[in-house]
Amino acid sequence: MAEFTNVTISTKANIYFEGKVTSRTVVFQDGTRKTLGIMLPGEYEFSTSQKEEMDIQAGVLEYKLQGQEWKTIENSGVFYVPANESFSLKVHSVVDYCCSYFSEE
Amino acid sequence: MAEFTNVTISTKANIYFEGKVTSRTVVFQDGTRKTLGIMLPGEYEFSTSQKEEMDIQAGVLEYKLQGQEWKTIENSGVFYVPANESFSLKVHSVVDYCCSYFSEE
């Protein structure tokens, strides 16, 4: 099982959509940040302030980036969202994800 | 905000009750383990293999230990469950918790 070592984790959860989407923030020694999260079935819209990598570790979802078609990820897959953009999700089963944040545009 | 530093966190979530209860395992440098978790409204029964401390950081729930009455925790509070015992929960709002495990009985 993959793990992150020598990290700092805040004990307070990030809670969205009445708990249907929750995550924990993990900060690495180099100052970079990831969130480890869970999404329950449902439809959600998010927006980014930084470029994001969404690494789906388990579960089935469809995602739609601005100006693109819906695409499906089943159980593992990665997609990227540019900074300052919104994206839509249709989550079909419990999704376990890891989101990474990049300061470059 | 409280945080845990120099810890190891597994990237794979612990998922129970179809995602209504989920957690992440955090291992400390001394080898001890905690889980940071979320519980959505519902009724659950758990059982322990080690003595557990349930530290409720947010949310409202009632808990019932074997042979005891139901007790309520609102937004913050701690209860202990002996090893090898089951306990019941009635979760009334999204609960953010930290569970610690003790090897002594």
Backbone of each chain as ProteinMPNN parsed JSONL, in Angstrom:
{"seq_chain_A": "MAEFTNVTISTKANIYFEGKVTSRTVVFQDGTRKTLGIMLPGEYEFSTSQKEEMDIQAGVLEYKLQGQEWKTIENSGVFYVPANESFSLKVHSVVDYCCSYFSEE", "coords_chain_A": {"N_chain_A": [[0.851, -1.18, 0.0], [0.555, 2.218, -0.888], [2.158, 4.954, 0.727], [2.596, 8.051, 2.481], [5.421, 9.503, 3.834], [6.987, 11.108, 6.718], [5.344, 13.405, 6.887], [3.095, 16.169, 7.492], [-0.077, 16.289, 8.948], [-3.205, 17.81, 9.05], [-5.482, 17.736, 11.729], [-8.092, 18.417, 11.504], [-10.825, 17.881, 9.416], [-11.51, 18.586, 5.931], [-14.574, 19.516, 4.822], [-17.16, 19.043, 2.557], [-20.212, 19.629, 0.691], [-22.124, 18.7, 2.615], [-20.765, 16.633, 3.865], [-20.546, 14.682, 1.951], [-18.392, 14.86, 0.404], [-15.196, 14.704, 1.53], [-12.001, 15.53, 2.967], [-8.492, 15.208, 3.89], [-5.805, 17.319, 4.671], [-2.489, 17.075, 3.628], [0.799, 17.923, 4.284], [3.94, 18.212, 2.824], [7.523, 17.777, 3.406], [8.826, 19.453, 1.701], [7.159, 21.507, 1.48], [5.092, 21.275, -0.281], [1.666, 20.373, -0.999], [-0.975, 18.013, -0.528], [-4.254, 16.581, -0.866], [-6.03, 13.993, 0.693], [-8.826, 12.284, -0.106], [-12.396, 11.482, 0.08], [-15.16, 10.714, -1.933], [-18.622, 10.494, -2.023], [-21.315, 8.859, -3.852], [-22.765, 11.049, -6.242], [-23.403, 14.329, -7.73], [-21.145, 16.859, -8.457], [-19.638, 20.108, -8.413], [-16.563, 21.695, -8.739], [-14.076, 24.247, -8.172], [-10.87, 25.437, -9.149], [-7.949, 26.939, -7.624], [-5.353, 26.643, -7.966], [-3.345, 24.776, -10.309], [-4.459, 21.43, -10.555], [-3.91, 17.973, -9.803], [-5.835, 15.215, -10.077], [-5.904, 12.224, -8.65], [-7.308, 9.266, -8.965], [-7.932, 6.693, -6.828], [-9.604, 4.62, -6.184], [-12.876, 3.502, -7.087], [-15.635, 4.717, -9.166], [-16.066, 7.245, -11.506], [-17.29, 10.05, -13.491], [-15.795, 12.736, -15.222], [-15.775, 16.208, -16.139], [-14.126, 18.603, -17.875], [-13.772, 22.126, -18.493], [-15.155, 22.941, -21.598], [-14.756, 20.438, -22.625], [-15.543, 16.933, -23.311], [-17.509, 14.61, -21.317], [-15.65, 12.299, -19.408], [-14.711, 8.997, -18.376], [-13.53, 7.449, -15.4], [-12.414, 4.46, -14.075], [-11.813, 3.053, -11.13], [-8.969, 3.442, -11.187], [-6.991, 6.182, -12.154], [-5.934, 9.286, -13.64], [-6.499, 12.808, -13.772], [-6.053, 16.184, -14.95], [-6.559, 19.527, -13.864], [-6.639, 22.77, -14.997], [-5.401, 25.815, -13.434], [-7.669, 28.03, -11.743], [-10.119, 27.18, -12.857], [-13.339, 25.644, -13.344], [-14.706, 22.407, -12.693], [-16.656, 19.486, -13.384], [-18.183, 16.721, -11.725], [-19.448, 13.41, -11.845], [-20.139, 11.16, -9.588], [-20.087, 7.745, -9.179], [-19.674, 5.625, -7.482], [-18.263, 4.921, -4.21], [-15.541, 6.998, -4.012], [-12.066, 7.095, -3.673], [-9.582, 9.374, -3.397], [-6.6, 11.231, -4.356], [-5.476, 14.436, -4.277], [-3.303, 16.632, -5.866], [-1.496, 19.722, -5.764], [-0.363, 22.344, -7.815], [1.846, 25.037, -8.086], [2.588, 26.347, -10.476], [1.023, 27.749, -13.434]], "CA_chain_A": [[0.0, 0.0, 0.0], [1.352, 3.438, -0.945], [2.027, 5.804, 1.903], [3.392, 9.269, 2.511], [6.179, 9.5, 5.097], [7.5, 12.398, 7.198], [4.431, 14.467, 6.48], [2.25, 16.787, 8.508], [-1.482, 16.207, 8.566], [-4.058, 18.548, 9.978], [-6.456, 16.792, 12.286], [-9.432, 18.857, 11.133], [-11.165, 17.482, 8.051], [-12.148, 19.497, 4.981], [-15.887, 18.892, 4.626], [-17.939, 19.72, 1.516], [-21.468, 18.964, 0.276], [-22.728, 18.014, 3.775], [-20.003, 15.437, 4.218], [-20.458, 13.701, 0.857], [-17.0, 14.955, -0.059], [-14.351, 15.117, 2.652], [-10.588, 15.243, 2.721], [-7.502, 15.61, 4.887], [-4.686, 18.004, 4.031], [-1.179, 16.526, 3.952], [1.855, 18.843, 3.851], [5.209, 17.507, 2.723], [8.651, 18.545, 3.945], [9.227, 20.498, 0.735], [6.126, 22.539, 1.507], [3.966, 20.998, -1.184], [0.445, 19.983, -0.293], [-1.921, 17.128, -1.212], [-5.363, 16.193, -0.009], [-6.515, 12.625, 0.542], [-10.256, 12.49, 0.098], [-13.442, 10.507, -0.235], [-16.396, 11.271, -2.506], [-19.745, 9.557, -2.106], [-22.053, 9.055, -5.098], [-23.468, 12.329, -6.366], [-22.878, 15.208, -8.76], [-20.478, 17.961, -7.783], [-18.832, 21.03, -9.207], [-15.468, 22.284, -7.971], [-13.232, 25.149, -8.955], [-9.479, 25.394, -8.685], [-7.187, 28.195, -7.571], [-4.064, 26.226, -8.512], [-3.476, 23.581, -11.152], [-4.644, 20.267, -9.695], [-3.89, 16.607, -10.34], [-6.78, 14.362, -9.338], [-5.477, 10.825, -8.795], [-8.407, 8.414, -8.467], [-7.327, 5.448, -6.338], [-10.66, 3.591, -6.171], [-14.215, 4.035, -7.355], [-15.98, 5.042, -10.552], [-16.645, 8.59, -11.687], [-17.092, 10.742, -14.742], [-15.397, 14.121, -14.998], [-15.914, 17.076, -17.311], [-13.373, 19.843, -17.811], [-14.392, 23.176, -19.31], [-15.008, 22.83, -23.039], [-14.443, 19.068, -23.044], [-16.594, 15.937, -23.113], [-17.415, 13.778, -20.11], [-14.749, 11.139, -19.504], [-14.923, 8.077, -17.245], [-12.394, 6.777, -14.748], [-12.857, 3.305, -13.29], [-10.913, 2.503, -10.114], [-7.697, 4.181, -11.084], [-6.763, 7.075, -13.296], [-5.52, 10.643, -13.246], [-6.787, 13.909, -14.694], [-5.491, 17.456, -14.522], [-7.442, 20.671, -14.042], [-5.845, 24.003, -14.956], [-5.711, 26.759, -12.348], [-8.793, 28.965, -11.929], [-11.164, 26.596, -13.711], [-14.26, 24.757, -12.631], [-14.886, 21.102, -13.336], [-17.839, 18.789, -12.879], [-18.003, 15.296, -11.462], [-20.576, 12.518, -11.546], [-19.502, 10.073, -8.838], [-21.021, 6.606, -9.273], [-19.467, 4.743, -6.319], [-17.384, 5.614, -3.265], [-14.251, 7.28, -4.655], [-10.928, 7.418, -2.81], [-8.721, 10.133, -4.316], [-5.494, 12.052, -3.852], [-5.376, 15.635, -5.104], [-2.039, 17.367, -5.725], [-1.648, 21.119, -6.16], [0.856, 22.845, -8.45], [1.768, 26.494, -8.104], [2.677, 26.909, -11.839], [-0.297, 27.901, -14.081]], "C_chain_A": [[0.896, 1.241, 0.0], [1.142, 4.234, 0.33], [2.899, 7.034, 1.726], [4.108, 9.312, 3.857], [6.682, 10.904, 5.424], [6.629, 13.567, 6.748], [3.736, 15.04, 7.712], [0.812, 16.711, 8.038], [-2.316, 16.982, 9.569], [-5.171, 17.618, 10.453], [-7.879, 17.172, 11.891], [-9.707, 18.519, 9.676], [-11.665, 18.677, 7.247], [-13.47, 18.837, 4.605], [-16.695, 19.711, 3.633], [-19.236, 18.937, 1.282], [-22.021, 18.09, 1.401], [-22.049, 16.667, 4.05], [-19.902, 14.408, 3.111], [-19.083, 13.753, 0.196], [-16.182, 15.458, 1.124], [-12.899, 14.803, 2.327], [-9.741, 15.676, 3.912], [-6.321, 16.242, 4.152], [-3.365, 17.443, 4.559], [-0.13, 17.49, 3.409], [3.188, 18.105, 3.911], [6.356, 18.405, 3.184], [9.086, 19.642, 2.983], [8.157, 21.592, 0.623], [4.96, 22.281, 0.573], [2.834, 20.347, -0.39], [-0.354, 19.013, -1.145], [-3.126, 16.982, -0.281], [-5.733, 14.752, -0.339], [-8.003, 12.671, 0.858], [-11.132, 11.335, -0.327], [-14.618, 11.256, -0.856], [-17.455, 10.185, -2.544], [-20.5, 9.826, -3.403], [-22.824, 10.375, -5.103], [-22.854, 13.133, -7.49], [-22.349, 16.473, -8.093], [-19.798, 18.859, -8.805], [-17.802, 21.666, -8.292], [-14.805, 23.361, -8.818], [-11.854, 25.212, -8.3], [-8.919, 26.799, -8.528], [-5.77, 27.916, -8.086], [-4.333, 25.067, -9.477], [-3.567, 22.376, -10.227], [-4.477, 18.971, -10.49], [-4.839, 15.791, -9.482], [-6.428, 12.907, -9.648], [-6.542, 9.954, -8.129], [-7.811, 7.054, -8.112], [-8.331, 4.298, -6.291], [-11.979, 4.283, -6.486], [-14.374, 4.465, -8.803], [-16.585, 6.439, -10.609], [-16.499, 9.026, -13.145], [-16.693, 12.171, -14.396], [-15.52, 14.908, -16.296], [-15.142, 18.36, -17.055], [-14.04, 20.851, -18.736], [-14.101, 22.944, -20.787], [-14.688, 21.423, -23.523], [-15.635, 18.149, -22.777], [-16.433, 15.278, -21.752], [-16.481, 12.602, -20.385], [-14.909, 10.304, -18.232], [-13.6, 7.538, -16.713], [-12.975, 5.631, -13.91], [-11.706, 2.784, -12.437], [-9.509, 3.056, -10.082], [-7.496, 4.996, -12.35], [-6.481, 8.476, -12.778], [-6.053, 11.654, -14.257], [-6.28, 15.206, -14.069], [-6.492, 18.582, -14.79], [-6.577, 21.93, -13.964], [-6.254, 24.881, -13.764], [-6.917, 27.61, -12.735], [-9.828, 28.464, -12.917], [-12.098, 25.759, -12.863], [-14.33, 23.438, -13.397], [-16.031, 20.378, -12.642], [-17.534, 17.313, -12.708], [-19.362, 14.615, -11.302], [-19.943, 11.296, -10.89], [-20.491, 8.921, -8.714], [-20.843, 5.587, -8.154], [-18.518, 5.488, -5.388], [-16.005, 5.771, -3.903], [-13.229, 7.702, -3.597], [-9.913, 8.128, -3.716], [-7.586, 10.831, -3.58], [-5.358, 13.237, -4.798], [-4.055, 16.338, -4.807], [-2.205, 18.753, -6.317], [-0.32, 21.632, -6.686], [0.774, 24.353, -8.541], [1.882, 27.024, -9.531], [1.304, 26.838, -12.488], [-0.689, 26.678, -14.89]], "O_chain_A": [[1.858, 1.328, 0.763], [0.071, 4.189, 0.934], [3.825, 7.044, 0.915], [3.474, 9.172, 4.903], [6.791, 11.767, 4.552], [7.134, 14.59, 6.287], [3.784, 14.477, 8.805], [0.503, 17.024, 6.888], [-2.155, 16.831, 10.78], [-5.719, 16.827, 9.685], [-8.778, 16.333, 11.94], [-8.905, 18.84, 8.799], [-12.174, 19.65, 7.804], [-13.476, 17.707, 4.116], [-16.9, 20.91, 3.821], [-19.345, 17.76, 1.624], [-22.345, 16.92, 1.199], [-22.703, 15.693, 4.423], [-19.255, 13.375, 3.283], [-18.668, 12.813, -0.481], [-16.459, 16.532, 1.657], [-12.605, 13.924, 1.516], [-10.193, 16.396, 4.803], [-5.893, 15.735, 3.115], [-3.151, 17.348, 5.768], [-0.151, 17.84, 2.229], [3.52, 17.463, 4.907], [6.197, 19.616, 3.335], [9.653, 20.65, 3.405], [8.248, 22.483, -0.222], [3.951, 22.984, 0.625], [3.023, 19.847, 0.719], [-0.408, 19.168, -2.365], [-3.034, 17.223, 0.923], [-5.746, 14.35, -1.502], [-8.396, 13.053, 1.96], [-10.706, 10.379, -0.974], [-15.021, 12.309, -0.361], [-17.21, 9.085, -3.038], [-20.35, 10.895, -3.995], [-23.444, 10.76, -4.112], [-21.903, 12.69, -8.134], [-23.028, 17.08, -7.265], [-19.435, 18.431, -9.9], [-18.131, 22.123, -7.197], [-14.958, 23.382, -10.039], [-11.701, 25.063, -7.087], [-9.351, 27.732, -9.205], [-5.081, 28.813, -8.572], [-5.405, 24.462, -9.46], [-2.845, 22.297, -9.233], [-4.842, 18.879, -11.662], [-4.648, 15.696, -8.27], [-6.629, 12.429, -10.765], [-6.661, 9.911, -6.905], [-7.261, 6.357, -8.965], [-7.944, 3.131, -6.354], [-12.176, 5.464, -6.2], [-13.408, 4.566, -9.558], [-17.499, 6.767, -9.853], [-15.716, 8.468, -13.914], [-17.173, 12.748, -13.42], [-15.39, 14.364, -17.393], [-15.459, 19.114, -16.136], [-14.778, 20.479, -19.648], [-12.948, 22.771, -21.183], [-14.381, 21.228, -24.699], [-16.598, 18.53, -22.113], [-15.382, 15.367, -21.118], [-16.521, 11.994, -21.454], [-15.202, 10.831, -17.158], [-12.684, 7.217, -17.471], [-13.912, 5.826, -13.136], [-10.764, 2.166, -12.934], [-8.912, 3.128, -9.008], [-7.793, 4.551, -13.459], [-6.759, 8.798, -11.623], [-6.059, 11.39, -15.46], [-6.103, 15.315, -12.856], [-7.181, 18.587, -15.81], [-5.864, 22.136, -12.981], [-7.319, 24.698, -13.175], [-7.15, 27.874, -13.914], [-10.354, 29.234, -13.72], [-11.72, 25.236, -11.816], [-14.046, 23.378, -14.594], [-16.332, 20.625, -11.474], [-16.737, 16.734, -13.446], [-20.29, 15.165, -10.709], [-19.29, 10.494, -11.556], [-21.598, 9.097, -8.206], [-21.736, 4.78, -7.896], [-18.024, 6.562, -5.732], [-15.378, 4.784, -4.289], [-13.5, 8.551, -2.748], [-9.441, 7.546, -4.692], [-7.611, 10.996, -2.36], [-5.146, 13.053, -5.996], [-3.726, 16.604, -3.651], [-2.967, 18.941, -7.265], [0.727, 21.391, -6.085], [-0.224, 24.902, -9.009], [1.317, 28.083, -9.806], [0.5, 25.972, -12.143], [-1.763, 26.652, -15.489]]}, "seq_chain_B": "MAEFTNVTISTKANIYFEGKVTSRTVVFQDGTRKTLGIMLPGEYEFSTSQKEEMDIQAGVLEYKLQGQEWKTIENSGVFYVPANESFSLKVHSVVDYCCSYFSEE", "coords_chain_B": {"N_chain_B": [[-4.981, 25.275, 14.339], [-4.952, 21.866, 15.134], [-2.318, 19.563, 14.442], [-0.598, 16.691, 13.156], [2.754, 15.869, 13.131], [5.625, 14.724, 11.217], [4.699, 12.167, 10.486], [3.463, 9.047, 9.134], [1.27, 8.363, 6.509], [-1.174, 6.27, 5.193], [-2.123, 6.01, 1.809], [-4.395, 4.851, 0.983], [-7.811, 4.752, 1.746], [-9.71, 3.787, 4.68], [-12.72, 2.226, 4.446], [-16.035, 2.074, 5.432], [-19.4, 0.847, 5.903], [-20.518, 1.473, 3.346], [-19.179, 3.809, 2.67], [-20.141, 5.668, 4.406], [-18.847, 5.859, 6.719], [-15.558, 6.682, 6.998], [-11.95, 6.552, 7.03], [-8.518, 7.58, 7.61], [-5.398, 6.066, 8.098], [-2.904, 6.899, 10.401], [0.458, 6.734, 11.179], [2.716, 7.002, 13.824], [6.058, 8.156, 14.724], [6.847, 6.706, 16.92], [5.649, 4.359, 16.502], [3.05, 4.112, 17.254], [-0.467, 4.291, 16.448], [-3.088, 6.111, 14.847], [-6.416, 6.865, 13.745], [-7.863, 9.122, 11.484], [-11.02, 10.219, 10.992], [-14.287, 10.317, 9.334], [-17.721, 10.455, 9.99], [-20.877, 9.994, 8.66], [-24.351, 10.993, 9.147], [-26.197, 8.457, 10.812], [-26.744, 5.07, 12.042], [-24.543, 3.009, 13.748], [-22.549, 0.096, 14.465], [-19.628, -0.864, 16.105], [-16.682, -2.848, 16.695], [-13.993, -3.448, 18.962], [-10.467, -4.268, 18.839], [-8.354, -3.506, 20.205], [-7.897, -1.368, 23.07], [-9.626, 1.672, 22.708], [-9.506, 5.204, 22.099], [-11.894, 7.523, 21.436], [-11.932, 10.501, 19.971], [-13.9, 13.118, 19.565], [-14.076, 15.601, 17.249], [-15.711, 17.331, 15.891], [-19.206, 17.74, 15.332], [-22.278, 15.94, 16.151], [-23.14, 13.288, 18.197], [-24.484, 10.22, 19.628], [-23.349, 7.788, 21.926], [-23.011, 4.357, 22.915], [-21.804, 2.263, 25.277], [-21.053, -1.136, 26.139], [-23.412, -2.34, 28.431], [-23.942, 0.151, 29.408], [-25.631, 3.391, 29.584], [-27.001, 5.375, 26.868], [-25.005, 8.094, 25.778], [-24.403, 11.544, 25.084], [-22.418, 13.403, 22.789], [-21.462, 16.606, 21.909], [-19.986, 18.237, 19.43], [-17.414, 18.397, 20.667], [-15.496, 16.054, 22.479], [-14.574, 13.156, 24.393], [-14.444, 9.595, 24.428], [-13.876, 6.328, 25.813], [-13.234, 3.002, 24.777], [-13.154, -0.25, 25.914], [-10.817, -2.925, 25.128], [-11.702, -5.463, 22.745], [-14.514, -5.161, 22.717], [-17.88, -4.3, 21.786], [-19.455, -1.35, 20.488], [-22.046, 1.091, 20.199], [-23.258, 3.57, 17.931], [-25.092, 6.567, 17.381], [-25.214, 8.74, 14.94], [-25.663, 12.098, 14.446], [-25.023, 14.325, 12.996], [-22.544, 15.427, 10.561], [-19.643, 13.93, 11.583], [-16.389, 14.526, 12.695], [-13.604, 12.779, 13.554], [-10.981, 11.489, 15.733], [-9.321, 8.589, 16.255], [-7.622, 6.777, 18.693], [-5.359, 4.117, 19.487], [-4.684, 1.681, 21.92], [-2.305, -0.513, 23.215], [-2.347, -1.757, 25.744], [-4.658, -3.55, 27.878]], "CA_chain_B": [[-5.529, 23.959, 14.021], [-4.035, 20.821, 15.563], [-1.784, 18.758, 13.342], [0.362, 15.648, 13.499], [3.943, 16.088, 12.288], [6.537, 13.588, 11.04], [3.92, 10.932, 10.526], [3.253, 8.319, 7.882], [-0.149, 8.163, 6.281], [-1.414, 5.415, 4.025], [-2.94, 6.777, 0.863], [-5.669, 4.14, 0.792], [-8.751, 5.025, 2.832], [-10.487, 2.721, 5.317], [-14.088, 2.565, 4.063], [-17.026, 1.222, 6.094], [-20.82, 1.226, 5.747], [-20.697, 2.072, 2.01], [-18.596, 5.144, 2.598], [-20.706, 6.608, 5.392], [-17.771, 6.012, 7.71], [-14.261, 6.481, 6.335], [-10.85, 7.091, 7.824], [-7.152, 7.425, 7.139], [-4.518, 5.591, 9.167], [-1.71, 7.715, 10.613], [1.399, 6.026, 12.05], [3.662, 7.947, 14.397], [7.428, 7.644, 14.733], [6.998, 5.719, 17.995], [4.95, 3.149, 16.095], [1.625, 4.124, 17.601], [-1.338, 4.48, 15.281], [-4.378, 6.773, 15.041], [-7.133, 7.069, 12.481], [-8.631, 10.36, 11.371], [-12.164, 9.741, 10.233], [-15.54, 11.054, 9.143], [-18.94, 9.639, 10.039], [-22.094, 10.681, 8.225], [-25.491, 10.607, 9.982], [-26.634, 7.067, 10.702], [-26.535, 4.26, 13.241], [-23.455, 2.077, 13.46], [-21.983, -0.677, 15.559], [-18.224, -1.194, 15.875], [-16.084, -3.6, 17.805], [-12.574, -3.11, 19.109], [-9.523, -5.356, 19.163], [-7.514, -2.866, 21.215], [-8.587, -0.259, 23.737], [-9.673, 2.818, 21.809], [-9.978, 6.522, 22.535], [-12.593, 8.211, 20.339], [-11.891, 11.948, 20.219], [-14.829, 13.755, 18.625], [-13.575, 16.95, 16.994], [-16.84, 18.138, 15.401], [-20.403, 16.956, 15.046], [-23.099, 15.497, 17.286], [-23.463, 11.852, 18.182], [-24.699, 9.512, 20.887], [-22.628, 6.514, 21.953], [-23.462, 3.435, 23.966], [-20.859, 1.201, 25.578], [-21.731, -2.323, 26.676], [-23.882, -2.256, 29.809], [-24.107, 1.525, 29.871], [-26.676, 4.174, 28.93], [-26.601, 6.249, 25.756], [-24.47, 9.396, 26.177], [-24.307, 12.444, 23.934], [-21.273, 14.311, 22.633], [-21.76, 17.687, 20.971], [-18.875, 19.006, 18.838], [-16.092, 17.933, 21.126], [-15.608, 15.165, 23.637], [-13.782, 11.93, 24.257], [-14.86, 8.421, 25.2], [-12.948, 5.209, 25.711], [-13.872, 1.695, 24.624], [-12.185, -1.299, 26.253], [-10.467, -3.864, 24.053], [-12.601, -6.602, 22.487], [-15.906, -4.821, 23.054], [-18.584, -3.577, 20.717], [-20.124, -0.135, 20.947], [-23.03, 1.566, 19.218], [-23.271, 5.016, 17.711], [-26.144, 7.237, 16.605], [-24.546, 9.953, 14.471], [-26.755, 13.024, 14.101], [-24.528, 15.277, 11.98], [-21.24, 14.954, 10.084], [-18.695, 13.881, 12.704], [-14.954, 14.469, 12.397], [-13.07, 12.165, 14.782], [-9.636, 10.924, 15.76], [-9.345, 7.387, 17.109], [-6.298, 6.313, 19.107], [-5.391, 2.698, 19.846], [-3.761, 1.403, 23.024], [-2.098, -1.96, 23.264], [-2.713, -2.335, 27.044], [-6.083, -3.97, 27.918]], "C_chain_B": [[-4.482, 22.911, 14.426], [-3.536, 20.054, 14.344], [-0.826, 17.724, 13.911], [1.555, 15.815, 12.575], [4.797, 14.829, 12.261], [5.812, 12.256, 11.148], [3.911, 10.287, 9.147], [1.767, 8.089, 7.716], [-0.343, 7.283, 5.058], [-2.391, 6.141, 3.096], [-4.299, 6.117, 0.648], [-6.571, 4.354, 2.001], [-9.296, 3.718, 3.414], [-11.953, 3.089, 5.08], [-15.062, 1.562, 4.679], [-18.425, 1.718, 5.745], [-21.021, 2.028, 4.464], [-20.245, 3.525, 1.975], [-19.163, 6.121, 3.607], [-19.752, 6.805, 6.565], [-16.457, 5.732, 6.986], [-13.166, 7.057, 7.223], [-9.521, 6.872, 7.113], [-6.272, 7.001, 8.313], [-3.237, 6.412, 9.206], [-0.804, 6.956, 11.582], [2.465, 7.018, 12.507], [5.053, 7.315, 14.482], [7.638, 6.617, 15.847], [6.217, 4.438, 17.696], [3.472, 3.129, 16.452], [0.81, 4.561, 16.375], [-2.586, 5.24, 15.709], [-5.098, 6.721, 13.691], [-7.889, 8.387, 12.579], [-9.811, 10.033, 10.477], [-13.351, 10.683, 10.208], [-16.682, 10.06, 9.264], [-20.113, 10.497, 9.588], [-23.244, 10.218, 9.102], [-25.913, 9.161, 9.722], [-26.39, 6.359, 12.016], [-25.541, 3.15, 12.918], [-23.092, 1.283, 14.708], [-20.552, -1.053, 15.193], [-17.766, -2.151, 16.967], [-14.573, -3.38, 17.788], [-11.729, -4.372, 19.249], [-8.53, -4.825, 20.196], [-8.377, -1.838, 21.937], [-8.523, 0.936, 22.81], [-10.093, 4.081, 22.539], [-10.634, 7.161, 21.33], [-12.672, 9.686, 20.713], [-12.745, 12.616, 19.141], [-14.415, 15.215, 18.48], [-14.67, 17.878, 16.493], [-18.009, 17.183, 15.179], [-21.059, 16.449, 16.318], [-23.381, 14.006, 17.14], [-23.842, 11.387, 19.578], [-23.923, 8.207, 20.8], [-23.112, 5.669, 23.114], [-22.42, 2.332, 24.107], [-21.642, 0.05, 26.189], [-22.121, -2.112, 28.135], [-24.069, -0.844, 30.32], [-25.245, 2.205, 29.11], [-26.108, 4.909, 27.718], [-26.1, 7.578, 26.337], [-24.262, 10.233, 24.928], [-23.007, 13.252, 23.962], [-21.669, 15.35, 21.587], [-20.477, 18.461, 20.65], [-17.51, 18.727, 19.419], [-16.28, 17.118, 22.388], [-14.872, 13.873, 23.344], [-14.471, 10.793, 25.0], [-13.913, 7.275, 24.895], [-13.735, 3.904, 25.592], [-12.828, 0.632, 24.972], [-11.878, -2.189, 25.049], [-11.532, -4.956, 23.942], [-14.032, -6.355, 22.953], [-16.562, -4.154, 21.857], [-19.215, -2.329, 21.329], [-21.011, 0.373, 19.807], [-22.976, 3.081, 19.126], [-24.539, 5.416, 16.985], [-25.545, 8.585, 16.221], [-25.611, 10.896, 13.906], [-26.335, 14.106, 13.107], [-23.153, 14.774, 11.558], [-20.242, 15.053, 11.243], [-17.27, 13.704, 12.181], [-14.291, 13.927, 13.653], [-11.626, 11.73, 14.613], [-9.669, 9.762, 16.731], [-7.909, 6.978, 17.415], [-6.421, 4.905, 19.649], [-4.322, 2.436, 20.894], [-3.571, -0.101, 23.14], [-2.456, -2.524, 24.631], [-4.21, -2.585, 27.067], [-6.982, -2.88, 28.392]], "O_chain_B": [[-3.299, 23.041, 14.113], [-4.244, 19.916, 13.346], [-0.312, 17.878, 15.019], [1.387, 15.895, 11.358], [4.713, 13.981, 13.149], [6.271, 11.336, 11.826], [4.293, 10.893, 8.145], [1.081, 7.675, 8.651], [0.255, 7.525, 4.009], [-3.341, 6.788, 3.537], [-5.241, 6.759, 0.184], [-6.149, 4.16, 3.141], [-9.338, 2.689, 2.741], [-12.381, 4.172, 5.48], [-14.933, 0.355, 4.477], [-18.606, 2.866, 5.34], [-21.609, 3.11, 4.477], [-20.866, 4.363, 1.321], [-18.731, 7.272, 3.671], [-19.84, 7.788, 7.301], [-16.275, 4.652, 6.422], [-13.414, 7.93, 8.055], [-9.414, 6.099, 6.161], [-6.406, 7.54, 9.412], [-2.572, 6.599, 8.187], [-1.233, 6.577, 12.672], [3.034, 7.764, 11.71], [5.208, 6.103, 14.333], [8.507, 5.753, 15.735], [6.135, 3.543, 18.537], [2.729, 2.25, 16.016], [1.339, 5.118, 15.414], [-3.089, 5.035, 16.813], [-4.475, 6.556, 12.642], [-8.47, 8.72, 13.612], [-9.63, 9.617, 9.332], [-13.419, 11.677, 10.931], [-16.624, 8.961, 8.713], [-20.308, 11.604, 10.088], [-23.148, 9.169, 9.739], [-25.978, 8.707, 8.579], [-25.898, 6.949, 12.978], [-25.693, 2.44, 11.924], [-23.294, 1.728, 15.838], [-20.299, -1.515, 14.08], [-18.385, -2.249, 18.027], [-13.968, -3.157, 16.739], [-12.206, -5.408, 19.713], [-7.942, -5.59, 20.961], [-9.459, -1.484, 21.467], [-7.489, 1.193, 22.192], [-10.91, 4.051, 23.459], [-9.988, 7.325, 20.295], [-13.382, 10.071, 21.643], [-12.367, 12.673, 17.971], [-14.402, 15.969, 19.453], [-14.567, 19.094, 16.656], [-17.833, 16.002, 14.882], [-20.488, 16.514, 17.407], [-23.807, 13.538, 16.085], [-23.565, 12.055, 20.574], [-23.845, 7.592, 19.737], [-23.556, 6.177, 24.144], [-22.182, 1.564, 23.174], [-22.75, 0.234, 26.692], [-21.289, -1.755, 28.969], [-24.321, -0.636, 31.506], [-25.757, 1.672, 28.125], [-24.894, 5.045, 27.567], [-26.694, 8.118, 27.27], [-23.98, 9.706, 23.851], [-22.564, 13.715, 25.013], [-22.153, 15.004, 20.509], [-19.96, 19.222, 21.469], [-16.519, 18.818, 18.695], [-17.101, 17.439, 23.247], [-14.587, 13.546, 22.192], [-15.022, 11.001, 26.082], [-13.241, 7.253, 23.863], [-14.774, 3.731, 26.23], [-11.743, 0.615, 24.392], [-12.618, -2.188, 24.065], [-12.175, -5.319, 24.928], [-14.675, -7.242, 23.515], [-15.899, -3.53, 21.028], [-19.472, -2.27, 22.531], [-20.757, 0.12, 18.629], [-22.691, 3.777, 20.101], [-25.009, 4.711, 16.092], [-25.386, 9.466, 17.067], [-26.362, 10.53, 13.002], [-27.177, 14.726, 12.458], [-22.646, 13.806, 12.126], [-20.031, 16.128, 11.804], [-16.996, 12.847, 11.34], [-14.397, 14.54, 14.715], [-11.119, 11.617, 13.497], [-10.008, 9.934, 17.902], [-7.083, 6.848, 16.511], [-7.455, 4.534, 20.205], [-3.193, 2.911, 20.773], [-4.536, -0.865, 23.162], [-2.845, -3.689, 24.701], [-4.961, -1.913, 26.36], [-8.194, -3.074, 28.481]]}, "name": "protein", "num_of_chains": 2, "seq": "MAEFTNVTISTKANIYFEGKVTSRTVVFQDGTRKTLGIMLPGEYEFSTSQKEEMDIQAGVLEYKLQGQEWKTIENSGVFYVPANESFSLKVHSVVDYCCSYFSEEMAEFTNVTISTKANIYFEGKVTSRTVVFQDGTRKTLGIMLPGEYEFSTSQKEEMDIQAGVLEYKLQGQEWKTIENSGVFYVPANESFSLKVHSVVDYCCSYFSEE"}
